[in-house]
Amino acid sequence: MKYQIWAIVWLAGGAALGQSPAMNVIARAAEAVGGKDQVLAVKTLLIEGSGINPNIGQNPLPESPLLNWNVPEFKRSIDLVNGRMRLEQHRIAGFDFALATDVHQNLGLDGGIAFNVNPDGTAQRAGDAVASERRIEMLGNPIAILRAGLDPATRVEASVRAHNGEVSIDMVTAAGDKLTLAVDAKTNLPRHVRWMTSSENLGDVVNTTSFSDYETVDGLKLPKHYVTSINFRDWVTSDIQVSKNLVDGNVGDLAAPASVKASPAPLPQPVSVDAQEVGKGIWWLAGNGNARSILFEFDDHLTLFETPTSEARSKAVIDKARSVVPNKPLTEVIVSHHHFDHTGGLRTAVAEGLTVISHKGNEEIFKEVTSRKATLKPDLLSQSGKKLKFRGVDDTLVLKDKSLEVVIYHVKGNTHSPLLLMAYVPRDKILVQGDLIDVGWTQHPWAENYAKNLEMRKIDFAKDVPVHGKIQTHAEELAAIAAMKKQ
C-alpha cells in the first residue's frame, strides 16, 4: 500500500511539471543513471564479464535444474548511434554433449541485419527473426532502453503501474518492438526490461532482463549483473557478472561486412517429409533437417514415434502419415523424452487429437506445456481448445495386434535423459531411438549406456531407424563409434 500511495504522489509531481506520467518515469530514470543529456550523449558501451548460459529445455529430468554452458569470456559491444551490436563469448559445456563442447560465438547486429561471424572470419547473414531478437536484446541495457524511451519515434503508452516496489511503463519502439521498462520506486534506477516472444514449445513466453549491482562509470550508473529469464519455471537463460563497463571506448567496427549487406535475409526453409518403407507397415518419415519420425501401421490405427522440432514439421509429418495410410486413423504418438527439440510438436500432436505415449514421469511437464496460451502467434493447439491425452510408460509397454508388435522400453541409466524411451519391432529386428546415437555426432557420450540397454533388453537389431542420423545396421554403428574413438 505504501508504494501505491508513494506512486500517486510521485506521478502527480510529474504531471505538475507538464509531463505525462509515463514520460515522467523515463525522465526520473534517466536522471538517476546520470542525467538525460548524459544518456543521450553516450555513443558506445562495452560490457565484459563471465557467467552462464543455462541449456534451456535440456535438463536431464523434467524437474531437474538446467545444465549450464559456462561462459568464461563475455563481451558485448554496442554502438548506440548506428544501432549496432556484437556479442562475442566463449562457451564450455558443463555437461555431456554430442557435438562441440568448447565453442566461440561471434554474433552481430547492424540495424535490421543480423549476421554470424565464423572462426575463419567469414560471415553469413541470419534471418529477420534473428535480427528482431537481437534488436530487443540490445535494449536489455539501462542506457539503451532509456534512449529508446526518450526517442520521439517511440510510442510510450499512457498507463503507469506501481507494484512490488517498482513502477512500470510500456513502449513501442520505432522498429515496432514492444517492451516494458520497470524502475525502482525509491532509487528510480531501471530494474528490468520485459518483452514477449513466441515459442514452439511454450506458446507465449515473457522474457525479463534484470539489472542490479550498479556502479558509477564516467558519471553514469551501470549494472554489474544482468540476468535474463523466462516465465516457465523461472528458468534463467543468461546470468552475466560484469567485470568491466566502458563508456565511449573503442568498440571497433561493428558494421556488417559488405558481403552480408549485399545478401538477402535467408527465408525459413519449407518443410519436406519423405516416407521410406523400412518394414511391412513401418515407414521412416524423413526429409530435410535431421529430425525424423517413424510411422507404425496396426490393424485399425496408426502410431507415430516422435513429433519433433516445431508445429510446421510435426503437422507435415502428421499429414504425410495420414496420406501414406489414408484408410486408417492416426491415433497416438510416442514421445521419446521431454527435451525441447523432441517436443516442439507436442502441442501440435495434442491439437490433432493424438494420445501422447511417454514415460510416466513426463506427464506433468507435458500438461504444463500444453496448457499455456499462445496469443502472440496463435498455434493449432490454441485454436483447437483440446487437452492432453496421456498414456504413461514405466518400464515396458507393448503395442500389439495381429498386424504388428512394437515394444517400448525405458532406457535405464541414461544421464542425458533418465526417462528416455526407445522402441523395438521384434518381427523385423528394427530399433527406433532418439539421442542414443547419431553417426553425425562429434562424440558419443552415451555409447556405453546404449550398449548396456541393448544387452539388458536382449535386442540384436538388424536396422536402427533413428530420429537423428541415418539408418544403419548395428555393425555399422559400432564401426563408426570405434573409428571416432580411434581419432
C-alpha positions, -999 to 999 in steps of 0.1 A, spaced: 0 0 0 28 24 9 42 20 -27 9 27 -42 5 59 -22 40 69 -30 34 63 -67 3 86 -67 23 114 -52 54 107 -74 33 107 -106 14 138 -96 47 156 -93 55 146 -129 21 159 -141 27 192 -123 59 195 -144 39 192 -176 50 156 -184 28 126 -189 31 101 -161 49 76 -183 74 102 -196 80 112 -160 91 77 -152 116 78 -181 128 113 -171 134 103 -135 152 71 -145 174 90 -169 183 114 -141 190 85 -117 216 69 -141 234 102 -147 211 127 -164 191 129 -197 219 148 -215 245 123 -205 223 93 -215 217 109 -249 253 117 -254 266 81 -250 279 67 -283 292 33 -274 291 8 -245 314 -21 -239 304 -48 -213 328 -76 -204 324 -103 -179 316 -140 -174 287 -162 -163 265 -190 -175 240 -197 -203 217 -225 -190 207 -251 -216 170 -244 -219 147 -273 -223 175 -299 -219 175 -307 -182 180 -344 -176 147 -348 -157 116 -325 -161 121 -313 -125 159 -311 -126 178 -279 -126 190 -268 -161 226 -277 -170 249 -248 -179 271 -236 -207 298 -219 -187 308 -186 -202 344 -177 -190 346 -149 -215 317 -125 -224 320 -93 -244 291 -72 -256 299 -41 -278 271 -16 -285 271 13 -310 241 32 -299 244 59 -326 242 34 -355 221 7 -339 249 -19 -340 259 -47 -315 283 -75 -313 283 -104 -288 315 -124 -285 316 -152 -260 334 -183 -252 311 -212 -240 321 -245 -225 296 -272 -219 293 -282 -182 276 -314 -192 280 -344 -216 272 -332 -251 273 -350 -285 285 -320 -305 313 -294 -299 316 -286 -262 341 -257 -264 328 -230 -288 334 -193 -296 304 -173 -307 306 -140 -326 271 -127 -332 264 -93 -349 236 -68 -355 237 -39 -379 204 -21 -378 180 -46 -393 207 -70 -404 218 -99 -382 248 -119 -390 272 -145 -376 310 -145 -379 328 -178 -382 361 -186 -366 378 -181 -400 364 -146 -403 337 -153 -429 302 -141 -421 267 -152 -430 235 -132 -428 209 -145 -404 171 -142 -408 149 -113 -400 135 -131 -369 171 -133 -355 176 -96 -362 144 -88 -343 156 -109 -313 190 -92 -312 175 -57 -315 155 -64 -284 185 -80 -268 204 -47 -273 176 -29 -255 182 -51 -224 205 -24 -211 195 6 -190 212 32 -213 198 16 -245 162 13 -232 162 49 -218 175 63 -251 147 43 -268 121 58 -243 135 93 -250 133 88 -288 104 109 -302 98 80 -326 90 57 -297 54 54 -286 53 55 -248 19 41 -236 0 63 -212 -6 38 -184 18 36 -155 17 7 -130 30 5 -94 37 -29 -79 62 -46 -56 83 -15 -51 86 -7 -88 69 15 -114 64 1 -149 56 16 -183 51 1 -218 66 14 -250 67 5 -287 99 15 -305 102 29 -340 110 -7 -352 78 -19 -336 93 -37 -307 71 -38 -276 88 -37 -242 81 -29 -206 105 -9 -185 104 -12 -147 122 12 -124 129 11 -87 103 31 -68 129 46 -44 161 50 -65 145 54 -99 172 31 -113 160 7 -140 152 -27 -126 144 -47 -156 131 -48 -192 104 -72 -202 91 -84 -236 71 -113 -251 81 -138 -277 65 -169 -292 79 -204 -286 70 -237 -304 71 -255 -271 57 -229 -247 34 -206 -267 36 -171 -252 69 -165 -234 76 -135 -212 113 -126 -212 129 -105 -185 164 -90 -183 171 -77 -148 197 -52 -138 214 -49 -104 246 -40 -85 251 -6 -102 284 11 -103 294 46 -115 314 48 -147 322 82 -162 293 98 -144 268 71 -154 254 43 -133 257 10 -150 247 -25 -137 274 -51 -130 249 -80 -130 225 -90 -159 201 -119 -155 177 -129 -183 148 -153 -175 116 -167 -189 82 -172 -173 84 -210 -174 95 -224 -141 115 -192 -137 142 -206 -159 173 -184 -163 186 -181 -199 216 -160 -191 234 -148 -160 264 -125 -165 286 -108 -139 303 -77 -154 340 -72 -147 343 -41 -169 319 -14 -181 334 11 -206 316 42 -219 325 57 -253 356 34 -256 368 19 -288 345 -10 -297 359 -14 -332 339 -16 -364 306 -33 -357 292 -28 -392 281 -59 -411 305 -69 -439 297 -57 -474 290 -93 -485 265 -97 -457 247 -64 -465 245 -74 -502 229 -108 -495 192 -112 -488 180 -124 -454 175 -162 -456 139 -173 -456 126 -202 -434 131 -235 -453 99 -252 -463 94 -285 -445 96 -316 -467 87 -351 -455 95 -383 -474 82 -417 -465 106 -446 -468 92 -480 -461 116 -499 -439 95 -529 -430 60 -541 -435 37 -514 -422 67 -493 -410 79 -460 -426 107 -437 -418 94 -401 -423 125 -382 -431 131 -353 -455 151 -321 -449 166 -315 -415 179 -340 -390 147 -348 -371 127 -378 -382 96 -396 -372 86 -433 -376 51 -445 -386 37 -478 -375 6 -494 -391 -16 -516 -369 -48 -534 -378 -72 -504 -372 -50 -474 -365 -16 -457 -370 10 -448 -344 39 -422 -347 72 -422 -329 81 -385 -323 67 -352 -334 98 -331 -332 111 -295 -335 81 -274 -345 45 -271 -354 53 -269 -391 75 -300 -390 50 -321 -370 20 -310 -389 38 -320 -421 47 -354 -406 11 -360 -394 -3 -351 -428 23 -374 -445 14 -403 -422 -23 -399 -430 -15 -399 -467 7 -429 -465 -22 -450 -450 -53 -430 -457 -78 -456 -447 -67 -458 -410 -68 -431 -383 -37 -418 -367 -44 -420 -330 -13 -418 -310 24 -406 -308 52 -420 -288 74 -391 -275 109 -404 -266 117 -377 -239 108 -342 -228 137 -323 -244 125 -293 -264 139 -304 -298 119 -336 -294 87 -319 -281 85 -289 -304 55 -306 -320 38 -318 -287 13 -290 -288 6 -299 -325 0 -336 -316 -25 -326 -289 -42 -302 -313 -46 -331 -338 -63 -353 -311 -34 -378 -307 -29 -396 -274 7 -390 -262 26 -420 -250 57 -412 -230 74 -421 -197 50 -415 -169 74 -390 -154 68 -366 -183 31 -363 -177 32 -331 -155 55 -311 -177 35 -322 -208 4 -309 -191 21 -277 -182 35 -271 -217 2 -279 -235 -19 -257 -212 0 -225 -220 -16 -197 -240 -4 -187 -275 -18 -153 -283 12 -137 -299 14 -164 -325 -18 -184 -322 -10 -221 -329 -31 -251 -338 -35 -260 -301 -47 -226 -290 -72 -227 -318 -84 -262 -311 -90 -259 -274 -80 -296 -269 -64 -310 -238 -36 -335 -234 -45 -372 -235 -16 -391 -219 -6 -427 -216 23 -433 -193 51 -459 -196 70 -473 -167 95 -500 -177 79 -515 -208 48 -511 -229 38 -535 -257 16 -522 -285 4 -553 -304 -23 -567 -326 -24 -592 -355 -5 -569 -378 24 -556 -357 41 -557 -323 61 -527 -311 78 -529 -277 85 -496 -260 114 -498 -235 126 -473 -208 163 -467 -214 179 -474 -180 207 -453 -165 209 -427 -193 224 -395 -180 212 -374 -209 176 -382 -202 168 -406 -174 132 -410 -187 142 -418 -223 122 -443 -243 132 -464 -273 111 -489 -294 118 -523 -309 99 -543 -336 109 -580 -330 95 -592 -363 117 -570 -384 145 -566 -358 141 -528 -362 152 -504 -334 138 -469 -331 157 -444 -309 165 -408 -305 195 -393 -287 213 -426 -281 235 -425 -312 238 -405 -344 268 -412 -366 270 -374 -374 278 -366 -338 312 -352 -328 314 -377 -299 292 -404 -284 290 -399 -246 261 -424 -242 275 -452 -263 282 -474 -233 247 -468 -219 233 -477 -253 252 -510 -254 242 -519 -219 205 -513 -226 206 -534 -258 222 -562 -238 198 -559 -209 168 -559 -233 183 -587 -254 180 -566 -285 200 -576 -316 187 -553 -342 192 -555 -380 184 -518 -386 184 -488 -364 158 -464 -378 166 -433 -358 151 -399 -350 185 -383 -357 211 -395 -383 207 -422 -409 195 -458 -410 223 -482 -401 230 -518 -391 243 -525 -356 277 -534 -371 279 -501 -390 271 -481 -358 297 -500 -338 323 -494 -365 315 -457 -366 319 -453 -328 352 -473 -329 366 -451 -357 357 -419 -338 373 -432 -306 404 -440 -326 406 -405 -340 
